[in-house]
Amino acid sequence: MKVLESLKQEIQLKMSNEPAHDFDHIMRVYKNAQKICKKEKTHEKLVLCAVLLHDVISYPKTDKRSKLSSFKSSEASKQILKKYNFTEDEIQIISNAIQDHSFSQNKTPKTIEGKILQDADRLDAIGAIGIARVFAVAGSEKRPFYSIDDPFCKKRNPDDYKWALDHFFKKLMLLESLMNTKSGKIEAKKRTRVLKYFLSELKKEL
């Protein structure tokens, strides 16, 4: 696995300091993927390479190019992987997994490698760490915590470009039902309970 260690070092130098998609995020997703790989029949090395490269290009949510991040990362990954003696087929598997993993693309990856990457990435969006990421991004983008008139989106469609809490209803609470693997679903259920508990406690305080 020397390739993975070399790739980690290279990616760490390329990553931005954007709070939700920094190198710490990459390593949490890496850990998630390792756990899922133990339960699934797959080529772990390819999955972990895809994890390391999946956010190598990541535009902020407020950037018009944001939805292109997964495509740009997929293309960049091909050039990076050529230095590491991967076959063309392996490079294609990795780049396809990266291209299809994004929530905004609304795709289910065709390969098990892509499905594991998507699950591992989505797990980092929920649970305690997911809550921390929501408000870290809100702070960096100077976004209010919630709508005073309707914090929990009871009478309106969620708009997470305006309010941080809306991201729970626009995306995070949906992820449990969108997981691909059995172990991903089990962990997502646990982490979603954390989200629900947080929302119930917040409701008492507002």
C-alpha positions as CSV (number, residue, x, y, z in Angstrom):
1,M,0.0,0.0,0.0
2,K,3.0,2.4,-0.6
3,V,0.9,3.9,-3.4
4,L,-1.7,5.0,-0.9
5,E,0.8,6.6,1.4
6,S,2.4,8.5,-1.5
7,L,-1.0,9.6,-2.7
8,K,-2.0,10.8,0.7
9,Q,1.1,13.1,0.8
10,E,0.4,14.5,-2.6
11,I,-3.3,15.1,-1.9
12,Q,-2.6,16.8,1.4
13,L,-0.6,19.4,-0.4
14,K,-3.4,20.0,-2.9
15,M,-6.4,20.2,-0.6
16,S,-8.0,23.5,0.3
17,N,-8.8,24.8,3.8
18,E,-12.5,24.9,3.0
19,P,-14.0,23.6,6.3
20,A,-16.2,20.9,4.9
21,H,-13.8,19.6,2.3
22,D,-10.3,19.8,3.8
23,F,-7.8,16.9,4.3
24,D,-9.4,16.0,7.6
25,H,-12.6,15.3,5.7
26,I,-10.7,13.1,3.3
27,M,-9.2,11.0,6.1
28,R,-12.6,10.6,7.9
29,V,-14.1,9.3,4.6
30,Y,-11.0,7.1,4.2
31,K,-11.7,5.5,7.6
32,N,-15.4,5.0,6.7
33,A,-14.5,3.4,3.4
34,Q,-12.0,1.0,5.1
35,K,-14.8,-0.2,7.5
36,I,-17.3,-0.7,4.6
37,C,-14.6,-2.5,2.5
38,K,-14.3,-5.1,5.2
39,K,-17.9,-6.1,4.7
40,E,-18.0,-5.8,0.8
41,K,-16.3,-7.8,-1.9
42,T,-14.3,-5.1,-3.6
43,H,-10.8,-4.0,-4.6
44,E,-10.0,-1.9,-1.5
45,K,-7.0,-0.2,-3.0
46,L,-9.1,1.3,-5.8
47,V,-11.8,2.4,-3.4
48,L,-9.2,4.1,-1.1
49,C,-7.5,5.8,-4.1
50,A,-11.0,7.1,-5.1
51,V,-11.5,8.4,-1.6
52,L,-8.2,10.3,-1.6
53,L,-8.9,11.9,-4.9
54,H,-12.7,12.6,-4.7
55,D,-12.4,16.2,-3.6
56,V,-9.0,17.1,-5.1
57,I,-11.0,19.9,-6.8
58,S,-13.8,21.3,-4.7
59,Y,-15.5,24.6,-5.4
60,P,-17.4,26.3,-2.5
61,K,-21.2,25.9,-2.4
62,T,-21.6,29.6,-3.3
63,D,-19.5,29.2,-6.4
64,K,-21.4,28.7,-9.7
65,R,-19.0,25.8,-10.5
66,S,-19.9,23.9,-7.4
67,K,-21.8,21.2,-9.2
68,L,-18.8,20.6,-11.4
69,S,-16.5,19.6,-8.6
70,S,-16.9,15.9,-9.0
71,F,-16.4,16.1,-12.7
72,K,-13.2,18.2,-12.3
73,S,-11.9,15.9,-9.6
74,S,-12.6,12.9,-11.8
75,E,-10.6,14.4,-14.7
76,A,-7.7,15.5,-12.4
77,S,-7.6,12.1,-10.8
78,K,-6.8,10.5,-14.2
79,Q,-3.7,12.6,-14.6
80,I,-2.5,12.0,-11.0
81,L,-3.0,8.2,-11.2
82,K,-0.9,7.9,-14.4
83,K,2.2,8.6,-12.2
84,Y,1.4,5.5,-10.1
85,N,1.4,2.7,-12.7
86,F,-2.4,2.0,-12.6
87,T,-3.8,0.3,-15.6
88,E,-6.3,2.2,-17.8
89,D,-9.1,0.0,-16.5
90,E,-8.2,0.8,-12.9
91,I,-8.0,4.5,-13.6
92,Q,-11.4,4.4,-15.3
93,I,-12.9,2.6,-12.3
94,I,-11.5,5.2,-9.9
95,S,-12.4,8.2,-12.0
96,N,-16.0,6.9,-12.6
97,A,-16.5,6.4,-8.9
98,I,-15.4,10.0,-8.2
99,Q,-17.5,11.4,-11.0
100,D,-20.7,9.7,-9.7
101,H,-20.3,10.2,-5.9
102,S,-21.7,13.7,-5.5
103,F,-25.1,14.3,-3.9
104,S,-25.8,17.1,-6.3
105,Q,-25.4,14.8,-9.3
106,N,-28.2,12.6,-8.0
107,K,-26.6,9.4,-9.4
108,T,-26.3,5.9,-8.0
109,P,-22.8,4.7,-9.0
110,K,-22.7,1.6,-11.2
111,T,-19.7,-0.1,-9.5
112,I,-19.2,-1.3,-6.0
113,E,-16.2,1.0,-5.7
114,G,-18.3,4.0,-6.6
115,K,-21.1,2.9,-4.2
116,I,-18.6,2.5,-1.3
117,L,-17.1,5.9,-2.0
118,Q,-20.5,7.5,-2.1
119,D,-21.6,5.9,1.2
120,A,-18.3,6.7,3.0
121,D,-18.5,10.3,1.9
122,R,-22.2,10.7,2.9
123,L,-21.5,9.2,6.3
124,D,-19.2,12.2,7.0
125,A,-22.1,14.5,6.3
126,I,-24.3,13.1,9.1
127,G,-23.9,12.4,12.8
128,A,-22.0,14.6,15.1
129,I,-19.3,15.4,12.6
130,G,-22.0,16.3,10.0
131,I,-23.5,18.8,12.4
132,A,-20.1,20.4,13.0
133,R,-19.5,20.7,9.3
134,V,-22.9,22.4,8.7
135,F,-22.1,25.2,11.1
136,A,-18.4,25.4,10.1
137,V,-19.5,26.2,6.6
138,A,-22.2,28.5,7.8
139,G,-19.6,30.5,9.7
140,S,-17.2,30.7,6.8
141,E,-19.9,31.9,4.5
142,K,-21.5,34.2,7.1
143,R,-24.8,32.4,6.8
144,P,-27.4,32.7,9.6
145,F,-28.1,29.6,11.7
146,Y,-31.8,29.4,10.9
147,S,-34.9,31.3,9.7
148,I,-36.5,33.0,12.6
149,D,-40.0,32.8,11.1
150,D,-39.8,29.0,10.3
151,P,-36.6,27.4,11.6
152,F,-37.6,23.8,10.8
153,C,-39.1,24.3,7.3
154,K,-42.7,23.5,8.3
155,K,-44.3,25.9,5.8
156,R,-41.6,26.4,3.2
157,N,-39.1,24.6,1.0
158,P,-35.6,24.5,2.6
159,D,-33.0,26.9,1.2
160,D,-29.6,26.0,2.5
161,Y,-28.0,28.9,0.6
162,K,-29.8,31.2,3.1
163,W,-29.9,29.3,6.4
164,A,-27.6,26.7,7.8
165,L,-30.3,24.6,9.5
166,D,-32.1,24.2,6.2
167,H,-29.3,21.9,5.1
168,F,-30.6,19.2,7.4
169,F,-33.9,19.2,5.5
170,K,-32.5,19.8,2.1
171,K,-30.0,17.0,2.3
172,L,-28.8,15.4,5.6
173,M,-32.1,13.8,6.7
174,L,-32.4,12.2,3.2
175,L,-29.1,10.4,3.2
176,E,-30.0,7.4,5.3
177,S,-32.5,6.3,2.6
178,L,-30.0,6.8,-0.2
179,M,-27.2,4.5,1.1
180,N,-26.0,1.7,-1.1
181,T,-24.3,-0.9,1.1
182,K,-25.7,-2.8,4.0
183,S,-23.0,-1.6,6.4
184,G,-23.4,2.0,5.1
185,K,-27.1,1.8,5.9
186,I,-26.5,0.5,9.4
187,E,-24.1,3.3,10.2
188,A,-26.2,6.0,8.5
189,K,-29.2,4.9,10.7
190,K,-27.1,5.5,13.8
191,R,-25.8,8.9,12.7
192,T,-29.3,10.0,11.6
193,R,-30.5,9.4,15.1
194,V,-27.9,11.9,16.3
195,L,-29.3,14.5,13.8
196,K,-32.8,13.9,15.0
197,Y,-31.8,14.2,18.6
198,F,-30.0,17.5,17.9
199,L,-33.0,18.9,16.1
200,S,-35.3,17.9,19.0
201,E,-33.1,19.6,21.5
202,L,-32.7,22.7,19.4
203,K,-36.5,22.9,19.0
204,K,-36.7,23.1,22.8
205,E,-34.2,25.9,23.0
206,L,-35.7,28.2,20.3
